Amino acid sequence: MRKRHPLEFSLFTIAVPLFSVLFLWIIYWVEIRFHVNLTYLGVQPQSLMGLRGIFFSPFIHGSIDHLYSNSIPLLVLLMALLYFYKPIALKVILWGALFTGLLTWLIADKGSVHIGASGIVYLVSSFLFFKGIWSKHYRLIALSLIVVFLYGSLIWGVLPGEEGISWEGHLSGFLSGIVLAFIYKKSAIPITSYAWEKPSYNEKDDEFMKHFDENGNFVPSSELYKEEEERNETLNEHENSSRTHSIDYDWKSDHTYGTPKE
């Protein structure tokens, strides 16, 4: 059975994010088409009924601009999460959404309603950044830098600012991502151990290092193995010569025949 590589692209990696974003647009279309307002299903802080928003609020958006601004980063970040952290991706989303919604419910102002997938965007971006830094794996660190380059400006969304923007939800997602990155700190891509990194490594036995002399000059294979090839050719010629001139006799001729014995 072929061993699966930890970073192996599959249809699952792109299909799940695409379906997730499409599902958000379908819900918004249903609201518009049938004149349904689902805002009441958002997180309503410090209200017992408002706890249901923990599960429903990421799927509800107040406008097409609101939905569009979340769709692109959500698509990109989910694909990155599924590709680099496939074994724990579902746990990060489920636990992260739960922590984000619950923390928003605790810290936001009573009487407000919080909707949208921006908390999940902050959750995943925060997780990818801190998990990559703590992993000390060059690919995951590179991913962290890409996240900063693309969505580094999101950090300003965790501070109180424009009215109508749920900075509490952004902050909750950001903090949840940090917590989950710490919890799954040891779950990362296995770091490949090369031969030259092992204690038993001997430079004289390294086929690559044999191609360099003591001054660091490159020695072609034709020169490096020239003496060995000449020695092998001499041995082959000697063996072929021995086989050509040696004849083994396995019978004996005798012209005097005696009386056979019975």
N, C-alpha and C positions, 0 to 999 in steps of 0.2 A: 504493500500500500504506500502511495506517495505521500511523503510528509509535507504538510501544508506550511507555506512560508507565512510568518507573522504579518507581513505586508503584502497581501495578495488581493488584487483588485477583482471584484465580482459584480454582477448585476445588482446584487443586494445593496452595494455601496451607494449606488446612484438612484436606485428605484425607491428606496424608503424615503430619502429626503424629498424626491420629486412628488411622491404620493402625499407626504405630509403637508407640503406647501399647497398642493392641489386641493387637499381636503379643506384647508383654511379658506381658499377661494370659493369652494362649493358652499361652505357655511355662509359666507358673506353674500353669495348669490341668492341663497335661500331667503336670507333676511330681506334683501331688496325685492326679490320677485314676489314674495308672499307678504310683504310689509310686516315682517316680524322683527321686534326689537328684543334682542337677547342680552342687552346690557345688564339687566337685573341678575344675571347669572355670574357676574364678575365677583371679585373679592371685595367684600364689604367689611372693612376692619372692625374688629371688636364686636362683631355681631354673630350670634350663633348660626343664623341662617346664611350669613356671608361666608361661612367656611366652605360652602359648596363651590365657591369661586376658585378654590385651590385646584379643582379638577376641570372646571369649565372655562375659566378666564383666558387661558392661552389660545383658545379657539375662536374667541370673539374679538372683533375689531370695530372701531367707531367710524371709520371712513376708509375709502379706497386708498388714500395716501398713507394712512396708518398701516394698512395691510401690505401695501407695496414696500414701504420702508423696512418692514420686518421680513418679507419674503426672500429677498436676495441674500442677506447675511445668514438667514436661517438655512437656506439651501446649501450655501458654501460651507458653513460651519458644521452642519450635520454630516455632510459628505466627508469632511476631514475627520470628524469624530469616529465615524464608522470605518474609515480606512485605517487609521492609525490605532484605534482603541476598540476594535470590533468586539472582543470578549467582554468588555465592561460598558459598552456604549449604552445598552438598554438600562442598566443599573444607574448610570449617570443621569440619563434623561428622567427616569421615573423618580428616583430619590431627589434629584435636583429640582424637578418641578414641584414636588411635595414641600421641600425645604423653602423654596422661593415663595410659593403661595402662602405658606404658614408664617414666614417671617414678615411678608407684606401685610398680612392680616394683623400681626402684632404691633408693627411700628407705624403704620400709616394712620392718618387722621380718621377718627370716627365720623361716619356719615358720607365718606367718599366711596367711589366705586372704581375698581382697577381692572382693566381688561387688556388683552393683547399678548402677543408672543414675545414681546421685547425682553421680558424677564428670562425667557429661555435663551434668547440670543446672548444676553449678558452671562448667563450660566455657562453656556458652552464655550464662549470666547475666553472667559476667565479660567475655566478648567483646562482648555488647550494650552493657554499661556503658562500657567503655573505648573501644570503636569510636565510640560516639555522642559522647563527650566530645572525642575527637581529630578528629572529622569537622568540627566547628564548623557543622553544619547544624541549624537549629532543631528540625526534626522528630526527628532522631536524638538530639539532646540531651534532648528531651522524653521519648523512649523510655528513655534512660539513667536519668532521674529516676523514671520509672514502675517500672523494674526495681529501683531502690533502695527505692522505697516498698513494693513487693510482697515482695521477697526480700532486702532489706538485711540481715536477721538471719542470712542464710546465712554471713556473714563469720565468725561464731563457730565454724562447723563446720570451719574450716581449722586450728583450734588443738586440741592434745591435750585430751581431755575425757572424755566418757562411754566406759566400756569397751564394746567391741563395735562402736563407730562408726569407720569408716575415715576418720579425719581426713587420712591421707596421700593417699587418693584424692580427697578434697575439695580439698586443697591443690594436688594435681597438676592437677586440672581448672581451678582458679582461675588458676594460673600459665600453663597452656596457653592459656586464653582471652586473657590479656594479650599473650602472644607473638603469637598469630594476629591480634589487633586491631592490633598494631604492623606485622606483615607486610603486612596488607591495609589499611593506613592510608589509602592513596590511593584505594581502591575505595569510593566513596560516591555518594550521590544527587547529580546535577549541581545546582549552586547557580544558580538563575535570576538572570540579570542584567537588571535593569529599565532602562528608557530613562533615568531620572534618575540612574542610577549610572554611565553611560557618559561619557567625557571630552567627547564631541561634543554633550552635552545642552545645549540652549538654552532657558532658562525662558520666553522670549518666544514660542517656537513651540509650547509645551505647551498643548494645548487645555484641559486641566484648570486650569492656573494662570491662564489668561486670564479665568477666572470670579472672580478675586479682584483688587480694586483695590490701590493702593499702601498702603492702610491695613489690608488684610487683610479687607475687607468682601466678602461674596459678591455677585456680580453675576449675576442670572438670564440665561438664554440669550435671553429675549425682549428684554432691554435690551442685552445684549452685541452681538447681531447685528441690532439694530433698524435702524441706519443702513445696514448692508449690504443688508438685505432691502428697504428703501425704495429704495435705488439700483438694485437688480435689478428691482424692480417698474417703476420709471421707464423703464429700458432696454427692458423687455418691452413696455410700452405704446407706446414710440416705434417699435419694430420692427413691432408690429402695425398701427400707423397708417400706416407707410410702405408696407406690403404692401397695405393697403386702397385707397389713393389713387393708386397708380402702376400704369399699364397699358402694357404693351410691345406695339408694333405691329410685326409681322414681315412686312407686305405693304404695297404701295403702290397706291393707286387712281389711275387716269388715264382720263379720259373721251375722249381723242383717240386714236384707233387709226390707226396708219399701215400702210403695206403691209408685210406680213411679209417678212422676208428669209429667203432660203433659202441 
